[in-house]
């Protein structure tokens, strides 16, 4: 079966500085893939390439069999509507209340206001936000509530693919589990393919059926590509490569010694 998403030898650089190199990855329809790796290894860049907010310096990205970067801008905009994106900081509009934030994409599509109101309330109910939250502005709600509003906004257009950029960053353990549960419920309630960028191992084990680990470019050995591990969460802890086990355990190892000596 043709993968829904296919990255073929994708690399990217900013002003001559390479941030992602030679990444090939197929994602099947309905999968939930967690992308992990150290800070600065290109995980968020990978998400932006997938949704075509960035164009790869090298390689190709296919979505549903079509080369995204070969599409005319109008068609590319149509394809982006098939994606939902939960940004790391939720990226809510400070000047809008919760209702208007969730309604934003629907209004861009010029949907009838009665239909918009029904969808917004359904999505806010789906992510567990109370009715009295709709009139509040982002500055008046907690970090966990902002994440849920961001998720409601992403789900308002019924995306086929959900992209999550560090969905639990800055949250306490209880709220982290709330967001993890919402990611699970999203997959159970609708046919959605998900890619979750995270550092949180609890998120990996709770929501993912596949894990891809990227390594920093400075650590890529000759003959390797940037993907250091690709397997199930259970296989992650038993990986043969010590760099993978070290990351999962959160151990600095030799680098801590080198830092102390340097």
MARKOLGU-187853 format. One line per field, with one value per atom (N, C-alpha, C): atom name; x, y, z. Coordinates in Angstrom, 1 decimal, decimal comma. Example, Ala and Ser with C-alpha at 12.3 -4.5 7.8 and 13.67 -1.06 7.14 Angstrom:
<nodes>
atom = N	CA	C	N	CA	C;
east = 13,2	12,3	13,2	12,8	13,7	12,9;
north = -5,7	-4,5	-3,3	-2,2	-1,1	0,0;
up = 7,8	7,8	7,8	7,1	7,1	7,9;
</nodes>
This chain:
<nodes>
atom = N	CA	C	N	CA	C	N	CA	C	N	CA	C	N	CA	C	N	CA	C	N	CA	C	N	CA	C	N	CA	C	N	CA	C	N	CA	C	N	CA	C	N	CA	C	N	CA	C	N	CA	C	N	CA	C	N	CA	C	N	CA	C	N	CA	C	N	CA	C	N	CA	C	N	CA	C	N	CA	C	N	CA	C	N	CA	C	N	CA	C	N	CA	C	N	CA	C	N	CA	C	N	CA	C	N	CA	C	N	CA	C	N	CA	C	N	CA	C	N	CA	C	N	CA	C	N	CA	C	N	CA	C	N	CA	C	N	CA	C	N	CA	C	N	CA	C	N	CA	C	N	CA	C	N	CA	C	N	CA	C	N	CA	C	N	CA	C	N	CA	C	N	CA	C	N	CA	C	N	CA	C	N	CA	C	N	CA	C	N	CA	C	N	CA	C	N	CA	C	N	CA	C	N	CA	C	N	CA	C	N	CA	C	N	CA	C	N	CA	C	N	CA	C	N	CA	C	N	CA	C	N	CA	C	N	CA	C	N	CA	C	N	CA	C	N	CA	C	N	CA	C	N	CA	C	N	CA	C	N	CA	C	N	CA	C	N	CA	C	N	CA	C	N	CA	C	N	CA	C	N	CA	C	N	CA	C	N	CA	C	N	CA	C	N	CA	C	N	CA	C	N	CA	C	N	CA	C	N	CA	C	N	CA	C	N	CA	C	N	CA	C	N	CA	C	N	CA	C	N	CA	C	N	CA	C	N	CA	C	N	CA	C	N	CA	C	N	CA	C	N	CA	C	N	CA	C	N	CA	C	N	CA	C	N	CA	C	N	CA	C	N	CA	C	N	CA	C	N	CA	C	N	CA	C	N	CA	C	N	CA	C	N	CA	C	N	CA	C	N	CA	C	N	CA	C	N	CA	C	N	CA	C	N	CA	C	N	CA	C	N	CA	C	N	CA	C	N	CA	C	N	CA	C	N	CA	C	N	CA	C	N	CA	C	N	CA	C	N	CA	C	N	CA	C	N	CA	C	N	CA	C	N	CA	C	N	CA	C	N	CA	C	N	CA	C	N	CA	C	N	CA	C	N	CA	C	N	CA	C	N	CA	C	N	CA	C	N	CA	C	N	CA	C	N	CA	C	N	CA	C	N	CA	C	N	CA	C	N	CA	C	N	CA	C	N	CA	C	N	CA	C	N	CA	C	N	CA	C	N	CA	C	N	CA	C	N	CA	C	N	CA	C	N	CA	C	N	CA	C	N	CA	C	N	CA	C	N	CA	C	N	CA	C	N	CA	C	N	CA	C	N	CA	C	N	CA	C	N	CA	C	N	CA	C	N	CA	C	N	CA	C	N	CA	C	N	CA	C	N	CA	C	N	CA	C	N	CA	C	N	CA	C	N	CA	C	N	CA	C	N	CA	C	N	CA	C	N	CA	C	N	CA	C	N	CA	C	N	CA	C	N	CA	C	N	CA	C	N	CA	C	N	CA	C	N	CA	C	N	CA	C	N	CA	C	N	CA	C	N	CA	C	N	CA	C	N	CA	C	N	CA	C	N	CA	C	N	CA	C	N	CA	C	N	CA	C	N	CA	C	N	CA	C	N	CA	C	N	CA	C	N	CA	C	N	CA	C	N	CA	C	N	CA	C	N	CA	C	N	CA	C	N	CA	C	N	CA	C	N	CA	C	N	CA	C	N	CA	C	N	CA	C	N	CA	C	N	CA	C	N	CA	C	N	CA	C	N	CA	C	N	CA	C	N	CA	C	N	CA	C	N	CA	C	N	CA	C	N	CA	C	N	CA	C	N	CA	C	N	CA	C	N	CA	C	N	CA	C	N	CA	C	N	CA	C	N	CA	C	N	CA	C	N	CA	C	N	CA	C	N	CA	C	N	CA	C	N	CA	C	N	CA	C	N	CA	C	N	CA	C	N	CA	C	N	CA	C	N	CA	C	N	CA	C	N	CA	C	N	CA	C	N	CA	C	N	CA	C	N	CA	C	N	CA	C	N	CA	C	N	CA	C	N	CA	C	N	CA	C	N	CA	C	N	CA	C;
east = 0,8	0,0	0,9	0,5	1,3	1,2	2,4	2,4	1,6	1,0	0,4	1,4	2,5	3,6	4,9	5,7	6,9	8,0	9,0	10,2	11,3	11,8	12,8	14,1	15,1	16,4	16,3	15,6	15,3	16,4	16,9	17,9	17,4	17,9	17,5	18,6	18,8	19,8	19,3	19,8	19,5	20,8	20,9	22,1	23,3	23,3	24,4	24,7	23,9	24,1	23,1	23,6	22,7	22,1	20,8	20,1	19,4	19,3	18,7	19,4	19,7	20,4	19,9	19,6	19,4	18,4	17,2	16,2	15,2	15,0	14,0	13,1	11,8	10,8	9,5	8,9	7,5	6,6	5,4	4,4	3,1	2,7	1,4	0,2	-0,9	-2,1	-2,6	-2,9	-3,4	-2,3	-1,0	0,1	0,2	0,7	1,2	2,7	3,4	4,9	5,4	6,2	6,9	8,3	8,6	10,0	10,7	11,8	12,6	14,0	14,8	16,2	16,6	17,9	18,4	17,9	17,9	17,6	18,6	18,0	18,8	19,1	18,4	18,7	17,7	16,8	16,0	14,6	14,1	12,7	11,6	11,7	10,6	10,8	12,0	12,2	11,5	11,6	11,0	9,5	8,9	7,4	7,1	7,9	7,6	7,8	8,7	8,9	7,7	7,2	6,1	4,9	4,6	3,4	3,7	5,0	5,4	5,4	5,7	6,0	7,4	8,2	9,6	9,7	10,6	10,9	12,2	12,3	13,6	14,7	15,9	17,0	17,4	17,2	17,4	16,3	16,0	15,0	13,6	12,7	11,3	10,4	9,2	8,2	6,9	6,4	5,1	4,1	2,9	1,7	0,6	0,1	-1,0	-0,6	0,7	1,2	1,6	1,5	1,8	3,0	3,9	5,0	4,6	4,6	4,1	4,8	6,1	6,8	6,8	6,1	5,9	4,5	3,7	2,3	2,3	1,3	1,1	0,6	0,9	0,6	-0,9	-1,8	-3,2	-3,5	-3,0	-3,2	-2,5	-1,3	-0,6	-1,4	-2,0	-2,8	-4,0	-4,6	-5,7	-5,2	-4,0	-3,4	-3,1	-2,7	-2,3	-3,6	-4,7	-6,0	-6,2	-5,5	-5,7	-4,8	-4,0	-3,1	-3,6	-3,5	-3,6	-2,3	-2,0	-0,7	-0,9	-0,4	-0,4	1,0	1,2	2,5	3,0	4,3	4,9	4,3	4,1	3,6	2,1	1,4	0,0	-0,3	0,5	0,4	-1,0	-1,6	-2,9	-2,8	-3,9	-3,9	-4,3	-3,4	-3,6	-4,8	-5,1	-6,2	-7,6	-7,6	-8,9	-9,2	-10,5	-10,8	-10,7	-11,0	-10,9	-11,8	-13,0	-14,0	-13,4	-13,0	-12,5	-11,2	-10,4	-9,2	-9,5	-10,5	-10,8	-11,6	-12,3	-13,1	-12,3	-11,1	-10,3	-10,3	-9,8	-9,7	-11,0	-12,1	-13,4	-13,9	-13,6	-14,0	-13,2	-11,9	-11,1	-11,8	-12,5	-13,2	-14,6	-14,9	-16,2	-17,4	-17,3	-18,4	-19,5	-20,7	-21,8	-21,5	-21,9	-21,6	-22,3	-23,5	-24,2	-23,4	-22,9	-22,1	-20,8	-20,2	-18,9	-19,1	-20,2	-20,5	-20,7	-21,3	-21,5	-20,2	-19,4	-18,1	-17,2	-17,1	-16,2	-16,6	-17,9	-18,3	-18,1	-18,3	-18,0	-16,5	-15,6	-14,2	-13,7	-14,3	-13,9	-14,4	-15,5	-16,0	-15,1	-14,7	-13,8	-12,5	-12,0	-10,7	-10,9	-12,1	-12,4	-12,3	-12,7	-12,7	-14,1	-14,3	-15,6	-16,3	-17,6	-18,3	-17,9	-17,6	-17,3	-15,9	-15,1	-13,8	-13,8	-15,0	-15,0	-14,7	-15,1	-14,9	-13,6	-12,8	-11,5	-10,4	-9,5	-8,3	-7,2	-6,2	-5,1	-4,4	-4,3	-3,6	-4,4	-5,6	-6,5	-6,6	-5,9	-6,0	-4,6	-4,6	-3,3	-2,6	-1,4	-0,6	-1,3	-1,8	-2,5	-3,8	-4,5	-5,7	-5,3	-4,2	-3,8	-3,5	-2,9	-2,6	-3,9	-4,9	-6,1	-6,9	-6,8	-7,4	-6,7	-5,4	-4,6	-5,0	-5,2	-5,6	-7,0	-7,9	-9,3	-9,3	-8,5	-8,3	-7,8	-6,8	-6,3	-7,3	-8,1	-9,1	-10,4	-10,5	-11,8	-12,0	-11,0	-11,1	-11,0	-11,1	-11,1	-9,9	-8,7	-7,5	-7,3	-6,7	-6,3	-5,0	-4,2	-2,8	-2,7	-2,3	-2,1	-0,6	0,0	1,4	1,5	2,2	2,3	3,8	4,0	5,4	5,5	6,2	6,4	5,1	4,1	2,8	2,7	3,7	3,6	4,7	5,5	6,5	6,0	6,6	6,2	5,0	4,5	3,4	3,8	3,0	3,3	2,9	3,3	3,0	1,6	0,7	-0,8	-1,3	-0,9	-1,4	-0,8	0,5	1,2	0,3	-0,2	-1,0	-2,3	-2,9	-4,1	-3,9	-2,8	-2,6	-2,3	-1,6	-1,3	-2,7	-3,6	-4,9	-5,7	-5,6	-6,3	-5,7	-4,4	-3,8	-4,3	-4,4	-5,0	-6,4	-7,2	-8,6	-8,9	-8,0	-8,1	-8,0	-7,0	-6,8	-8,0	-8,6	-9,7	-11,0	-11,1	-12,4	-12,5	-11,4	-11,3	-10,2	-10,3	-9,1	-8,1	-7,1	-6,1	-4,7	-3,7	-2,3	-1,6	-0,8	-0,2	1,3	2,0	3,4	3,7	4,3	4,5	6,0	6,4	7,8	7,8	8,6	8,6	10,0	10,3	11,4	10,9	9,6	8,9	8,7	9,5	9,3	8,0	7,3	5,9	5,0	5,2	4,4	4,6	5,9	6,3	5,6	5,7	5,1	3,6	3,0	1,6	0,9	1,4	0,6	1,2	2,4	3,1	3,0	2,9	3,1	4,4	5,1	6,4	7,2	8,5	9,4	10,5	10,8	12,0	12,9	14,1	15,1	16,1	16,1	17,1	18,3	19,5	20,7	21,2	21,9	22,5	23,5	23,6	24,5	25,9	26,3	27,7	28,1	27,0	27,3	27,1	26,7	26,4	27,8	27,9	29,1	29,1	30,3	30,4	29,6	28,8	27,9	26,6	26,3	25,0	24,2	22,9	22,0	21,6	20,7	20,4	19,4	18,7	17,9	18,7	18,7	19,5	18,7	17,4	16,5	15,2	14,6	13,2	12,6	11,7	11,1	9,9	9,5	8,4	8,9	8,1	8,5	9,2	8,7	9,3	10,7	10,9	12,3	13,2	12,7	13,6	14,5	14,0	14,7	15,8	15,6	16,5	17,4	17,4	18,2	19,7	20,3	21,7	22,6	22,2	23,1	23,1	24,3	24,3	23,8	23,9	23,5	21,9	21,2	19,8	19,4	20,1	19,8	20,1	21,2	21,6	20,6	20,0	19,0	17,8	17,3	16,1	16,3	17,5	17,7	18,0	18,3	18,6	20,0	20,9	22,3	23,2	24,0	25,0	26,2	26,6	27,7	29,0	29,7	31,0	30,9	29,8	29,7	29,8	29,2	29,3	30,8	31,5	32,9	33,7	33,4	34,1	33,9	32,6	32,2	32,9	33,0	33,7	35,2	35,8	37,2	37,5	36,5	36,8	36,4;
north = -1,2	0,0	1,3	2,2	3,5	4,2	4,7	5,5	6,8	7,3	8,6	9,7	9,6	10,5	9,8	10,4	9,8	10,9	10,8	11,7	10,9	11,5	10,8	11,6	11,1	11,7	13,3	13,7	15,1	15,7	16,8	17,6	19,1	19,9	21,3	22,1	23,3	24,2	25,6	26,4	27,8	28,6	29,4	30,2	29,4	28,3	27,4	26,5	26,7	25,8	24,7	23,5	22,3	21,9	21,7	21,4	20,0	19,5	18,2	17,5	16,2	15,7	14,2	14,0	12,7	11,8	12,5	11,8	11,1	9,8	9,1	8,4	8,6	8,2	8,0	6,8	6,6	6,4	7,1	7,0	6,5	5,4	4,8	5,5	5,4	6,0	5,4	6,3	5,8	5,6	5,7	5,5	6,8	6,5	7,6	7,4	8,4	8,3	9,4	9,0	9,9	10,2	11,4	11,8	12,4	11,7	12,1	12,4	13,0	13,3	14,6	14,8	15,9	17,2	18,3	19,6	20,0	20,6	21,1	20,1	18,9	17,9	18,0	19,0	19,3	18,7	18,4	17,8	18,8	20,0	21,0	21,3	21,4	21,7	20,6	19,3	18,2	18,4	18,8	19,1	20,2	21,2	22,4	22,0	21,0	20,5	19,7	18,9	18,0	18,8	19,9	20,7	21,7	21,7	22,6	24,1	24,3	25,7	26,0	25,0	25,1	24,2	24,5	23,7	23,0	21,7	21,1	21,6	21,7	22,1	20,9	19,7	18,5	17,5	16,6	15,6	16,0	15,0	15,2	14,7	15,4	15,0	14,7	13,5	13,1	13,0	13,6	13,4	12,9	11,7	11,0	10,8	10,5	10,3	11,5	12,7	13,9	14,6	15,1	15,8	17,2	17,4	18,7	19,9	19,8	21,0	21,3	20,4	20,6	21,2	21,4	21,8	23,4	23,9	25,3	25,8	27,1	27,6	27,4	27,6	27,4	26,0	25,0	23,6	23,2	23,8	23,5	24,0	25,2	25,7	24,8	24,2	23,2	22,0	21,5	20,3	20,6	21,8	22,1	22,0	22,2	22,1	20,7	19,8	18,4	18,1	19,1	19,0	19,8	19,3	20,1	20,2	21,4	21,6	22,2	21,5	22,0	22,5	23,8	24,5	24,3	24,4	24,2	25,2	26,4	27,4	27,6	26,8	26,8	27,9	29,0	30,0	30,6	30,9	31,5	33,0	33,5	35,0	35,7	36,5	37,2	38,1	38,7	39,7	39,0	37,7	37,0	36,2	36,0	35,1	33,6	32,7	31,3	30,9	31,3	31,0	31,4	32,7	33,2	32,5	32,1	31,4	30,1	29,3	28,1	28,2	29,3	29,6	30,1	30,5	31,3	30,6	29,3	28,6	28,4	28,2	28,0	29,3	30,4	31,7	32,0	31,6	31,7	31,0	29,9	29,1	29,7	30,7	31,4	30,4	29,7	28,8	29,7	29,2	30,0	30,0	31,2	31,4	30,4	30,0	29,0	27,6	27,3	26,0	26,2	27,3	27,6	27,4	28,0	28,0	26,5	25,7	24,3	23,5	23,8	23,1	23,5	24,8	25,3	24,7	24,7	24,1	22,6	21,9	20,5	20,2	21,0	20,8	21,2	22,2	22,6	21,6	21,0	19,9	18,7	18,4	17,3	17,3	18,5	18,7	19,0	19,0	19,1	20,5	21,5	22,9	23,3	23,9	24,3	25,4	25,4	26,4	27,9	28,1	29,5	29,9	29,1	29,4	30,2	30,1	30,6	32,1	32,9	34,3	34,8	33,9	34,3	34,5	35,4	35,5	34,6	34,4	33,5	33,9	35,2	35,7	35,4	34,9	34,6	33,2	32,3	30,9	30,3	29,1	28,4	27,9	27,4	26,8	25,6	24,7	23,5	23,8	24,9	25,2	25,8	26,5	27,0	25,9	24,8	23,7	23,1	23,0	22,4	23,3	24,6	25,5	25,3	25,2	25,0	23,7	22,7	21,4	21,5	22,1	22,3	23,1	24,1	24,9	24,0	23,1	22,3	21,2	20,8	19,7	20,3	21,6	22,2	21,9	21,8	21,5	20,0	19,2	17,7	17,2	17,5	17,1	15,6	15,2	13,8	13,5	14,6	14,4	15,4	15,0	15,9	15,9	17,1	17,3	18,0	17,4	18,0	18,3	19,6	20,1	20,3	19,3	19,4	19,7	18,8	19,2	19,3	18,7	18,8	19,6	20,4	21,2	22,2	22,3	23,3	23,0	21,7	21,3	20,4	20,5	19,6	18,2	17,2	15,8	15,4	16,0	15,7	16,3	17,5	18,1	17,4	17,0	16,2	15,0	14,3	13,1	13,5	14,6	15,1	15,2	15,9	16,1	14,8	13,9	12,6	11,9	11,9	11,3	11,9	13,2	13,9	13,5	13,3	12,8	11,4	10,5	9,2	9,2	10,1	10,2	10,7	11,6	12,2	11,0	10,2	9,0	8,0	7,9	6,9	7,4	8,7	9,3	9,5	9,6	9,9	9,2	8,9	8,3	9,4	9,4	10,5	9,8	10,4	10,0	11,1	10,7	11,7	11,6	12,7	12,8	13,7	13,2	13,9	14,1	15,3	15,6	15,9	15,1	15,2	14,8	15,3	14,8	13,9	13,9	13,2	11,7	10,9	9,5	8,9	9,6	9,1	9,3	10,4	10,6	9,6	9,3	8,2	6,9	6,5	5,2	5,1	6,3	6,3	6,4	7,3	7,6	7,0	6,6	6,2	4,7	4,3	2,9	2,8	3,9	3,8	5,0	4,8	5,9	6,0	7,3	7,6	8,6	8,2	9,1	9,7	11,0	11,7	12,0	12,0	12,3	13,7	14,4	15,7	15,5	16,4	16,2	16,0	16,7	16,5	15,1	14,3	12,9	11,9	12,3	11,4	10,8	9,5	8,8	8,5	8,4	8,1	6,9	7,0	5,9	5,9	6,7	6,8	7,9	7,7	8,9	9,4	10,4	11,1	10,3	9,3	8,5	7,4	7,5	6,6	5,4	5,6	4,5	4,6	3,5	3,4	2,1	2,2	0,9	1,2	0,3	0,4	1,0	1,6	2,1	1,0	-0,3	-1,3	-1,6	-1,5	-1,8	-0,7	0,5	1,7	1,4	0,9	0,6	-0,5	-1,3	-2,4	-2,2	-1,0	-0,8	-1,1	-1,6	-2,0	-0,8	0,3	1,5	2,1	2,3	2,9	4,3	5,0	6,4	6,5	5,5	5,5	5,2	4,2	3,8	5,0	5,7	6,8	7,9	8,2	9,2	8,8	7,6	7,1	7,3	6,9	7,0	8,4	9,3	10,7	10,8	10,0	10,0	10,8	11,7	12,4	11,6	10,7	9,8	10,5	10,1	10,7	12,2	12,7	14,1	14,9	14,4	15,1	15,1	14,0	14,0	15,0	15,0	15,9	17,4	17,7	19,0	19,4	18,5	18,8	19,0	18,3	18,5	19,7	20,1	21,2	22,5;
up = 0,0	0,0	0,0	-0,8	-0,9	0,4	0,9	2,2	2,0	3,0	2,9	2,8	3,6	3,5	3,2	2,3	1,9	1,7	2,6	2,5	1,8	0,7	0,0	-0,1	0,8	0,9	1,0	2,0	2,3	3,1	2,7	3,4	3,4	4,4	4,4	5,1	4,6	5,2	5,2	6,1	6,3	6,1	5,0	4,8	4,8	4,1	4,0	5,2	6,2	7,4	7,4	7,3	7,1	8,5	8,5	9,7	9,7	8,5	8,3	7,1	7,1	6,0	5,7	4,5	3,9	4,7	5,0	5,7	4,8	4,9	4,1	5,1	4,9	5,9	5,2	5,3	4,9	6,1	6,0	7,1	6,5	7,1	6,6	7,1	6,4	6,8	8,2	9,1	10,4	11,5	11,1	12,1	13,0	14,2	15,0	15,3	14,7	14,7	15,7	16,7	17,5	17,0	16,8	16,3	17,5	17,9	19,1	18,7	19,6	19,3	20,1	20,2	20,9	20,4	21,2	20,7	19,6	18,5	17,4	16,3	16,4	15,4	14,2	14,2	13,0	13,1	14,3	14,4	14,0	14,5	14,1	12,6	12,1	10,7	9,9	10,3	9,6	9,5	10,6	10,6	9,6	9,5	8,6	7,2	6,9	5,6	5,2	6,1	5,8	5,4	6,1	5,8	4,7	4,2	3,1	3,5	4,8	5,2	4,8	4,6	4,1	2,9	2,0	0,8	1,0	0,9	1,1	0,2	0,7	-0,1	-1,1	-0,7	-1,5	-1,2	-2,1	-1,9	-2,2	-2,0	-2,4	-1,2	-1,1	-0,1	-0,8	-0,7	-1,3	-0,3	-0,6	0,3	-0,6	-0,2	-0,9	-2,4	-2,6	-4,0	-4,8	-4,2	-5,0	-4,4	-5,2	-4,8	-4,3	-3,0	-2,5	-3,1	-3,3	-3,7	-5,2	-5,9	-7,3	-7,6	-6,6	-6,8	-6,9	-7,7	-7,7	-6,4	-6,1	-4,7	-4,3	-5,2	-4,9	-4,5	-5,3	-4,9	-3,6	-3,4	-2,2	-1,0	-1,1	0,0	0,3	-0,8	-0,6	0,1	-0,2	0,4	1,9	2,2	3,6	4,5	3,9	4,7	5,2	4,7	5,1	6,3	6,7	7,9	9,1	10,3	11,5	12,2	12,7	13,3	14,7	15,7	17,1	17,4	17,4	17,6	19,1	19,3	20,6	21,6	21,3	22,2	22,0	21,2	20,9	19,8	19,8	18,7	18,6	19,7	19,6	19,3	18,8	18,5	19,8	20,4	21,6	21,6	20,4	20,3	20,2	20,1	19,9	21,2	21,4	22,5	22,1	23,0	22,7	21,5	21,5	20,4	19,1	19,0	17,7	17,2	18,2	17,8	17,1	17,7	17,2	15,8	15,8	14,5	13,4	13,6	12,6	11,3	11,3	10,0	9,3	10,1	9,5	8,8	9,5	8,9	7,6	7,6	6,4	5,2	5,5	4,5	4,2	4,9	4,7	5,0	6,1	6,5	7,1	7,1	7,8	9,3	9,9	11,3	12,2	11,9	12,7	12,7	11,5	11,4	12,2	12,1	12,8	14,3	14,8	16,2	16,7	15,9	16,3	16,3	15,3	15,2	16,4	16,6	17,7	19,0	19,3	20,6	20,7	19,6	19,6	19,8	19,2	19,3	20,7	21,3	22,6	23,6	23,4	24,3	24,1	22,9	22,6	23,4	23,5	24,2	25,7	26,2	27,6	28,2	27,3	27,8	28,2	29,3	29,8	28,9	28,9	28,1	28,5	29,7	30,1	29,7	29,0	28,5	27,2	26,5	25,1	25,0	26,0	25,9	26,5	27,0	27,6	26,5	26,8	25,9	26,3	25,4	25,8	27,1	27,3	28,5	29,8	29,7	30,9	31,1	30,4	30,6	30,8	31,4	31,7	30,5	30,7	29,6	29,1	30,0	29,5	28,7	29,1	28,4	27,0	27,0	25,6	24,7	25,2	24,3	23,8	24,7	24,3	23,3	23,5	22,5	21,1	21,2	19,9	19,3	20,1	19,5	18,9	19,6	19,1	17,8	17,7	16,4	15,3	15,6	14,6	14,1	15,0	14,7	14,1	14,1	13,6	12,1	11,4	9,9	9,6	10,6	10,4	9,5	10,0	9,2	9,1	8,0	7,8	8,5	8,7	9,4	10,5	11,7	12,8	13,0	13,1	13,4	14,8	15,7	17,1	17,3	17,6	17,9	19,4	20,1	21,5	22,3	22,1	22,7	24,2	24,9	26,4	27,0	26,2	26,8	27,8	28,9	29,9	30,8	30,6	31,4	32,6	33,6	34,7	34,4	35,2	34,8	34,6	35,4	35,3	33,9	33,6	32,4	31,2	31,4	30,3	30,0	31,0	30,7	30,1	30,5	29,9	28,4	28,0	26,6	25,8	26,5	25,9	25,7	26,6	26,5	25,3	25,2	24,1	22,7	22,6	21,4	21,1	22,1	21,9	21,5	22,2	21,9	20,4	20,0	18,7	17,6	17,9	16,9	17,0	18,2	18,3	17,7	17,7	17,3	15,8	15,1	13,7	13,0	11,7	11,0	10,7	11,6	11,5	11,6	10,8	10,9	11,7	12,6	13,5	13,5	13,6	13,8	15,0	16,0	17,3	17,6	17,5	17,9	19,4	20,1	21,6	22,2	23,4	24,2	25,3	25,5	26,6	26,4	27,1	26,9	27,3	28,3	28,6	27,4	26,7	25,5	24,5	24,3	23,3	23,6	24,8	25,2	25,2	25,5	25,6	24,2	23,3	22,1	20,8	20,8	19,5	19,3	18,0	17,6	16,9	16,6	15,9	16,4	16,5	17,0	16,0	15,6	14,8	15,6	15,7	16,4	15,4	15,5	14,7	15,5	14,9	15,7	15,2	16,0	15,6	14,5	13,6	12,4	12,8	13,9	14,4	14,8	15,0	15,5	14,4	13,2	12,1	11,6	11,7	11,3	9,8	9,2	7,8	7,4	6,4	5,9	6,6	7,6	8,3	7,7	7,8	7,6	8,9	9,0	10,2	11,1	10,5	11,3	12,0	13,4	14,2	14,6	14,7	15,1	14,5	14,1	13,6	14,0	14,9	15,4	16,4	17,2	18,1	19,4	20,3	21,6	22,4	22,4	23,1	22,7	21,4	20,8	21,2	21,5	21,7	22,9	24,0	25,2	25,0	24,0	23,8	22,6	22,1	20,9	21,0	20,0	20,0	20,2	19,5	19,5	20,9	21,6	22,9	22,9	21,8	21,7	21,9	21,4	21,6	23,0	23,6	25,0	25,9	25,6	26,4	26,4	25,2	25,1	25,9	25,7	26,4	27,9	28,4	29,8	30,3	29,4	29,8	30,4	29,9	30,5	29,5	30,1	29,2	28,9	29,8	29,5	29,2	28,1	27,8	27,6	27,1	26,9	28,2	29,2	30,5	31,0	30,8	31,2	30,3	29,0	28,2	28,5	28,9	29,3	30,6	31,5	32,8	32,6	31,6	31,4	30,5	29,7	28,8	29,4;
</nodes>
